[in-house]
C-alpha cells in the first residue's frame, strides 16, 4: 500500500469505529464499499476483510460500555452460541435462498423497529434480569442468520429488536451488541481460508477503528437517552432505506 492509501485506510477505520461505537453496528457499512472503491480490493476482499477488523472494534467499544455498566452479560451468554450457529447456517444458505427478497424484508423490519426506537412511547423498558434467556437465544440465532446470509453487521438486527421487543435500555443494547463479536469469528475463519482477507488493509483499518470505537462509545454514553434514541433510530432508518432501495434497483435490473 502507498502512503496515501495507508492514511486513507486509517481515516476510513476511524469513521467505521465511530459508527460502531456510537450505533452498535458493524463498521462494514463503511469499510466494505471503501475497500472496494478506494483501497483497490476485490469484491471478495471487500466482504471478507472487515470481519477480522470488527473484532478489535467490538472489544474496544464494548469495553468502554462495560466500564459504564452498559453491557448485559446475561444476554451475551444466551445469544452468543445461537448467533454463531445462525451465522454458519446463514452462510450455507446463501447458495439456496435469493438474498434480494430476504434483504427487502429485513430492511422493512429494521425500518419499522427504527421508528419504534425513535418514538420512546412505543415500547417499555423491562427490569434488568427479567427477560427469559431463551428469548435472547432466539434473537441471537436470528441475528447470526441474517448476518451470515446477507453479510451485514449483526448490530443492525440485534439493537432494534432487543430494545423494542425485549425492553433493553438503548445504551445497554449498544454495548451488548458490540460484544457479541463471536458471531464474526466463523466468517473470519472461512474467508481467511478462502483467501478473501487482505491482512495489510485489515491492519491499517484497525489502526483507525480502535480509537474511533472508543470515541463513538464515549459520545453515546454521554448523550441523553432521548437524543440517543433519535440518533440511533434515524441512522437505522437510513440504513434500512438504502438497503431496500439498492435491492429494489437490483431486482428491477434482473
KOLDRENFI-653652 format. One record per residue (C-alpha): residue number from 1; residue in one letter; x, y negated, z negated. Coordinates in Angstrom, 3 decimals, always signed. Layout:
<pts>
+-----+------+----------+----------+----------+
: pos : code :       px :       py :       pz :
+-----+------+----------+----------+----------+
: NUM :    A :        X :        Y :        Z :
...
+-----+------+----------+----------+----------+
</pts>
This chain:
<pts>
+-----+------+----------+----------+----------+
: pos : code :       px :       py :       pz :
+-----+------+----------+----------+----------+
:   1 :    X :   +0.000 :   +0.000 :   +0.000 :
:   2 :    X :   +1.149 :   -3.526 :   +0.733 :
:   3 :    X :   +1.477 :   -6.169 :   -1.980 :
:   4 :    X :   -1.659 :   -7.853 :   -0.695 :
:   5 :    X :   -3.625 :   -4.582 :   -0.862 :
:   6 :    X :   -2.399 :   -3.968 :   -4.408 :
:   7 :    X :   -3.531 :   -7.418 :   -5.547 :
:   8 :    X :   -6.864 :   -6.949 :   -3.763 :
:   9 :    X :   -7.280 :   -3.496 :   -5.306 :
:  10 :    X :   -6.709 :   -4.843 :   -8.808 :
:  11 :    X :   -9.256 :   -7.628 :   -8.194 :
:  12 :    X :  -11.787 :   -5.067 :   -6.939 :
:  13 :    X :  -11.105 :   -2.994 :  -10.035 :
:  14 :    X :  -11.747 :   -5.943 :  -12.327 :
:  15 :    X :  -15.099 :   -6.625 :  -10.641 :
:  16 :    X :  -16.093 :   -2.958 :  -10.860 :
:  17 :    X :  -15.035 :   -2.784 :  -14.503 :
:  18 :    X :  -17.037 :   -5.866 :  -15.463 :
:  19 :    X :  -20.151 :   -4.412 :  -13.812 :
:  20 :    X :  -19.633 :   -1.084 :  -15.567 :
:  21 :    X :  -19.173 :   -2.648 :  -18.986 :
:  22 :    X :  -21.984 :   -5.147 :  -18.563 :
:  23 :    X :  -24.625 :   -2.935 :  -16.966 :
:  24 :    X :  -23.539 :   +0.583 :  -17.945 :
:  25 :    X :  -23.363 :   +1.729 :  -14.325 :
:  26 :    X :  -20.646 :   +3.335 :  -12.272 :
:  27 :    X :  -18.222 :   +0.938 :  -10.640 :
:  28 :    X :  -18.627 :   +2.959 :   -7.454 :
:  29 :    X :  -21.278 :   +0.452 :   -6.409 :
:  30 :    X :  -18.325 :   -1.879 :   -5.787 :
:  31 :    X :  -15.364 :   +0.436 :   -5.262 :
:  32 :    X :  -16.863 :   +2.836 :   -2.706 :
:  33 :    X :  -17.570 :   +0.240 :   +0.013 :
:  34 :    X :  -14.447 :   -1.741 :   -0.913 :
:  35 :    X :  -12.147 :   +1.259 :   -0.487 :
:  36 :    X :  -13.513 :   +1.912 :   +2.984 :
:  37 :    X :  -13.865 :   -1.653 :   +4.246 :
:  38 :    X :  -10.987 :   -3.477 :   +2.507 :
:  39 :    X :   -8.392 :   -0.883 :   +1.458 :
:  40 :    X :   -8.436 :   +1.321 :   +4.567 :
:  41 :    X :   -9.766 :   +4.507 :   +3.016 :
:  42 :    X :  -11.727 :   +7.090 :   +4.991 :
:  43 :    X :  -15.393 :   +7.677 :   +4.101 :
:  44 :    X :  -14.478 :  +10.837 :   +2.166 :
:  45 :    X :  -11.759 :   +8.986 :   +0.243 :
:  46 :    X :  -14.208 :   +6.158 :   -0.461 :
:  47 :    X :  -16.606 :   +8.643 :   -2.072 :
:  48 :    X :  -14.023 :  +10.697 :   -3.963 :
:  49 :    X :  -11.562 :   +8.095 :   -5.247 :
:  50 :    X :  -13.973 :   +6.162 :   -7.529 :
:  51 :    X :  -14.653 :   +9.320 :   -9.579 :
:  52 :    X :  -11.323 :   +9.510 :  -11.478 :
:  53 :    X :  -11.409 :   +5.704 :  -11.798 :
:  54 :    X :  -14.752 :   +5.987 :  -13.600 :
:  55 :    X :  -13.209 :   +7.946 :  -16.472 :
:  56 :    X :  -10.889 :   +5.251 :  -17.954 :
:  57 :    X :  -13.543 :   +2.648 :  -17.136 :
:  58 :    X :  -16.104 :   +4.512 :  -19.219 :
:  59 :    X :  -13.676 :   +5.215 :  -22.061 :
:  60 :    X :  -12.652 :   +1.566 :  -22.436 :
:  61 :    X :  -16.154 :   +0.140 :  -22.063 :
:  62 :    X :  -17.677 :   +2.862 :  -24.241 :
:  63 :    X :  -15.057 :   +2.310 :  -26.955 :
:  64 :    X :  -15.998 :   -1.364 :  -27.076 :
:  65 :    X :  -19.665 :   -0.467 :  -27.541 :
:  66 :    X :  -18.811 :   +2.258 :  -30.080 :
:  67 :    X :  -16.890 :   -0.192 :  -32.268 :
:  68 :    X :  -20.049 :   -2.286 :  -32.390 :
:  69 :    X :  -22.140 :   +0.768 :  -33.317 :
:  70 :    X :  -23.965 :   +0.738 :  -29.991 :
:  71 :    X :  -23.477 :   +4.364 :  -28.915 :
:  72 :    X :  -25.821 :   +7.292 :  -29.583 :
:  73 :    X :  -23.514 :  +10.266 :  -30.112 :
:  74 :    X :  -26.589 :  +12.438 :  -30.593 :
:  75 :    X :  -27.833 :  +11.583 :  -27.101 :
:  76 :    X :  -24.386 :  +12.306 :  -25.662 :
:  77 :    X :  -24.253 :  +15.663 :  -27.429 :
:  78 :    X :  -27.564 :  +16.781 :  -25.928 :
:  79 :    X :  -27.221 :  +15.158 :  -22.484 :
:  80 :    X :  -23.595 :  +15.845 :  -21.520 :
:  81 :    X :  -23.711 :  +19.581 :  -20.740 :
:  82 :    X :  -27.017 :  +19.432 :  -18.798 :
:  83 :    X :  -25.539 :  +16.428 :  -16.982 :
:  84 :    X :  -22.524 :  +18.459 :  -15.855 :
:  85 :    X :  -24.759 :  +21.313 :  -14.740 :
:  86 :    X :  -27.068 :  +18.915 :  -12.912 :
:  87 :    X :  -24.134 :  +17.281 :  -11.131 :
:  88 :    X :  -22.885 :  +20.676 :   -9.931 :
:  89 :    X :  -26.355 :  +21.657 :   -8.694 :
:  90 :    X :  -26.811 :  +18.279 :   -7.034 :
:  91 :    X :  -23.516 :  +18.603 :   -5.168 :
:  92 :    X :  -24.550 :  +22.074 :   -3.980 :
:  93 :    X :  -27.984 :  +20.835 :   -2.840 :
:  94 :    X :  -26.536 :  +18.118 :   -0.627 :
:  95 :    X :  -26.464 :  +20.565 :   +2.287 :
:  96 :    X :  -30.063 :  +21.670 :   +1.746 :
:  97 :    X :  -32.056 :  +18.501 :   +0.984 :
:  98 :    X :  -32.433 :  +15.376 :   +3.077 :
:  99 :    X :  -30.919 :  +12.774 :   +0.740 :
: 100 :    X :  -32.548 :   +9.843 :   +2.551 :
: 101 :    X :  -36.063 :  +10.579 :   +1.330 :
: 102 :    X :  -34.834 :  +11.529 :   -2.123 :
: 103 :    X :  -32.910 :   +8.277 :   -2.444 :
: 104 :    X :  -36.005 :   +6.343 :   -1.402 :
: 105 :    X :  -37.969 :   +7.990 :   -4.213 :
: 106 :    X :  -35.116 :   +7.393 :   -6.662 :
: 107 :    X :  -34.870 :   +3.742 :   -5.615 :
: 108 :    X :  -38.596 :   +3.305 :   -6.214 :
: 109 :    X :  -38.351 :   +4.871 :   -9.682 :
: 110 :    X :  -35.348 :   +2.737 :  -10.620 :
: 111 :    X :  -37.116 :   -0.390 :   -9.391 :
: 112 :    X :  -40.181 :   +0.440 :  -11.465 :
: 113 :    X :  -38.122 :   +1.036 :  -14.610 :
: 114 :    X :  -36.044 :   -2.106 :  -13.948 :
: 115 :    X :  -39.203 :   -4.206 :  -14.101 :
: 116 :    X :  -40.172 :   -2.489 :  -17.363 :
: 117 :    X :  -36.749 :   -3.272 :  -18.877 :
: 118 :    X :  -37.087 :   -6.950 :  -17.967 :
: 119 :    X :  -40.601 :   -7.062 :  -19.467 :
: 120 :    X :  -39.883 :   -6.200 :  -23.109 :
: 121 :    X :  -43.576 :   -5.785 :  -23.936 :
: 122 :    X :  -43.780 :   -2.790 :  -21.577 :
: 123 :    X :  -42.008 :   -0.334 :  -23.915 :
: 124 :    X :  -41.426 :   +0.274 :  -27.616 :
: 125 :    X :  -38.094 :   +0.901 :  -29.345 :
: 126 :    X :  -38.035 :   +4.193 :  -31.263 :
: 127 :    X :  -36.336 :   +4.628 :  -34.666 :
: 128 :    X :  -32.805 :   +5.973 :  -34.426 :
: 129 :    X :  -32.697 :   +9.782 :  -34.533 :
: 130 :    X :  -36.420 :  +10.232 :  -33.869 :
: 131 :    X :  -36.170 :  +11.290 :  -30.208 :
: 132 :    X :  -36.176 :  +15.096 :  -29.743 :
: 133 :    X :  -32.843 :  +16.372 :  -28.458 :
: 134 :    X :  -34.411 :  +18.309 :  -25.595 :
: 135 :    X :  -35.626 :  +15.040 :  -24.079 :
: 136 :    X :  -32.041 :  +13.784 :  -23.891 :
: 137 :    X :  -31.104 :  +17.120 :  -22.340 :
: 138 :    X :  -33.754 :  +16.829 :  -19.630 :
: 139 :    X :  -32.726 :  +13.246 :  -18.849 :
: 140 :    X :  -29.050 :  +14.265 :  -18.790 :
: 141 :    X :  -29.791 :  +17.046 :  -16.317 :
: 142 :    X :  -31.804 :  +14.726 :  -14.083 :
: 143 :    X :  -29.092 :  +12.067 :  -14.256 :
: 144 :    X :  -26.435 :  +14.572 :  -13.228 :
: 145 :    X :  -28.621 :  +15.979 :  -10.454 :
: 146 :    X :  -29.185 :  +12.559 :   -8.868 :
: 147 :    X :  -25.524 :  +11.613 :   -9.328 :
: 148 :    X :  -24.252 :  +14.827 :   -7.717 :
: 149 :    X :  -26.822 :  +14.845 :   -4.937 :
: 150 :    X :  -26.577 :  +11.201 :   -3.909 :
: 151 :    X :  -23.087 :  +10.234 :   -5.020 :
: 152 :    X :  -24.380 :   +7.345 :   -7.140 :
: 153 :    X :  -23.419 :   +6.367 :  -10.652 :
: 154 :    X :  -25.452 :   +8.171 :  -13.282 :
: 155 :    X :  -25.949 :   +4.937 :  -15.219 :
: 156 :    X :  -28.478 :   +3.580 :  -12.742 :
: 157 :    X :  -30.709 :   +6.516 :  -13.693 :
: 158 :    X :  -29.820 :   +7.022 :  -17.355 :
: 159 :    X :  -30.030 :   +3.409 :  -18.573 :
: 160 :    X :  -33.535 :   +2.514 :  -17.352 :
: 161 :    X :  -35.096 :   +5.870 :  -18.256 :
: 162 :    X :  -33.539 :   +6.304 :  -21.697 :
: 163 :    X :  -34.615 :   +2.760 :  -22.514 :
: 164 :    X :  -38.158 :   +2.674 :  -21.185 :
: 165 :    X :  -39.180 :   +6.322 :  -21.646 :
: 166 :    X :  -37.233 :   +7.352 :  -24.761 :
: 167 :    X :  -37.223 :   +3.969 :  -26.501 :
: 168 :    X :  -33.469 :   +3.475 :  -26.973 :
: 169 :    X :  -32.351 :   -0.148 :  -27.523 :
: 170 :    X :  -30.718 :   -1.531 :  -24.396 :
: 171 :    X :  -27.241 :   -2.197 :  -25.775 :
: 172 :    X :  -27.075 :   +1.307 :  -27.231 :
: 173 :    X :  -28.275 :   +2.705 :  -23.898 :
: 174 :    X :  -25.497 :   +0.867 :  -22.047 :
: 175 :    X :  -22.790 :   +2.157 :  -24.398 :
: 176 :    X :  -24.165 :   +5.691 :  -24.377 :
: 177 :    X :  -24.410 :   +5.726 :  -20.587 :
: 178 :    X :  -20.747 :   +4.835 :  -20.232 :
: 179 :    X :  -19.589 :   +7.630 :  -22.500 :
: 180 :    X :  -21.456 :  +10.384 :  -20.652 :
: 181 :    X :  -18.371 :  +10.257 :  -18.428 :
: 182 :    X :  -18.084 :  +14.053 :  -18.473 :
: 183 :    X :  -20.550 :  +14.057 :  -15.561 :
: 184 :    X :  -17.775 :  +12.654 :  -13.350 :
: 185 :    X :  -15.326 :  +15.471 :  -14.174 :
: 186 :    X :  -16.722 :  +18.256 :  -11.910 :
: 187 :    X :  -16.928 :  +15.889 :   -8.950 :
: 188 :    X :  -13.382 :  +14.693 :   -9.575 :
: 189 :    X :  -12.051 :  +18.252 :   -9.576 :
: 190 :    X :  -13.915 :  +19.211 :   -6.390 :
: 191 :    X :  -12.928 :  +16.075 :   -4.464 :
: 192 :    X :   -9.309 :  +16.387 :   -5.637 :
: 193 :    X :   -9.190 :  +19.971 :   -4.382 :
: 194 :    X :  -10.595 :  +18.829 :   -1.049 :
: 195 :    X :   -8.010 :  +16.035 :   -0.752 :
: 196 :    X :  -10.631 :  +13.289 :   -0.919 :
: 197 :    X :   -8.866 :  +11.225 :   -3.605 :
: 198 :    X :   -6.191 :   +8.667 :   -2.783 :
: 199 :    X :   -4.305 :   +8.564 :   -6.080 :
: 200 :    X :   -2.401 :   +5.413 :   -5.103 :
: 201 :    X :   -5.643 :   +3.473 :   -4.593 :
: 202 :    X :   -7.073 :   +5.036 :   -7.755 :
: 203 :    X :   -4.105 :   +3.873 :   -9.828 :
: 204 :    X :   -4.356 :   +0.313 :   -8.523 :
: 205 :    X :   -8.096 :   +0.207 :   -9.235 :
: 206 :    X :   -7.515 :   +1.488 :  -12.778 :
: 207 :    X :   -5.203 :   -1.456 :  -13.441 :
: 208 :    X :   -8.201 :   -3.703 :  -12.840 :
: 209 :    X :  -11.095 :   -1.688 :  -14.250 :
: 210 :    X :   -9.597 :   -1.281 :  -17.728 :
: 211 :    X :   -9.587 :   -4.995 :  -18.613 :
: 212 :    X :  -12.751 :   -5.520 :  -16.556 :
: 213 :    X :  -14.714 :   -2.916 :  -18.522 :
: 214 :    X :  -13.639 :   -4.497 :  -21.808 :
: 215 :    X :  -14.720 :   -7.929 :  -20.587 :
: 216 :    X :  -18.100 :   -6.684 :  -19.324 :
: 217 :    X :  -18.882 :   -4.780 :  -22.522 :
: 218 :    X :  -17.916 :   -7.767 :  -24.668 :
: 219 :    X :  -20.200 :  -10.042 :  -22.650 :
: 220 :    X :  -23.118 :   -7.628 :  -23.040 :
: 221 :    X :  -22.592 :   -7.230 :  -26.785 :
: 222 :    X :  -22.520 :  -10.996 :  -27.230 :
: 223 :    X :  -25.680 :  -11.596 :  -25.201 :
: 224 :    X :  -29.142 :  -11.913 :  -26.757 :
: 225 :    X :  -31.293 :   -8.809 :  -26.267 :
: 226 :    X :  -33.965 :  -10.621 :  -24.262 :
: 227 :    X :  -31.407 :  -12.247 :  -21.950 :
: 228 :    X :  -29.597 :   -8.939 :  -21.504 :
: 229 :    X :  -32.856 :   -7.211 :  -20.575 :
: 230 :    X :  -33.480 :   -9.777 :  -17.868 :
: 231 :    X :  -29.921 :   -9.419 :  -16.571 :
: 232 :    X :  -29.941 :   -5.605 :  -16.519 :
: 233 :    X :  -33.476 :   -5.410 :  -15.124 :
: 234 :    X :  -32.643 :   -7.863 :  -12.336 :
: 235 :    X :  -29.412 :   -6.051 :  -11.491 :
: 236 :    X :  -31.093 :   -2.641 :  -11.305 :
: 237 :    X :  -33.927 :   -4.094 :   -9.231 :
: 238 :    X :  -31.395 :   -5.445 :   -6.706 :
: 239 :    X :  -29.629 :   -2.061 :   -6.609 :
: 240 :    X :  -32.947 :   -0.282 :   -6.012 :
: 241 :    X :  -33.919 :   -2.730 :   -3.269 :
: 242 :    X :  -30.550 :   -2.392 :   -1.499 :
: 243 :    X :  -30.588 :   +1.417 :   -1.679 :
: 244 :    X :  -34.176 :   +1.519 :   -0.445 :
: 245 :    X :  -33.536 :   -0.899 :   +2.431 :
: 246 :    X :  -30.436 :   +0.988 :   +3.578 :
: 247 :    X :  -32.267 :   +4.308 :   +3.601 :
: 248 :    X :  -35.272 :   +2.882 :   +5.463 :
: 249 :    X :  -32.857 :   +1.478 :   +8.075 :
: 250 :    X :  -31.146 :   +4.874 :   +8.435 :
: 251 :    X :  -34.469 :   +6.667 :   +8.794 :
: 252 :    X :  -35.581 :   +4.197 :  +11.473 :
: 253 :    X :  -32.366 :   +4.719 :  +13.426 :
: 254 :    X :  -32.539 :   +8.506 :  +13.191 :
+-----+------+----------+----------+----------+
</pts>
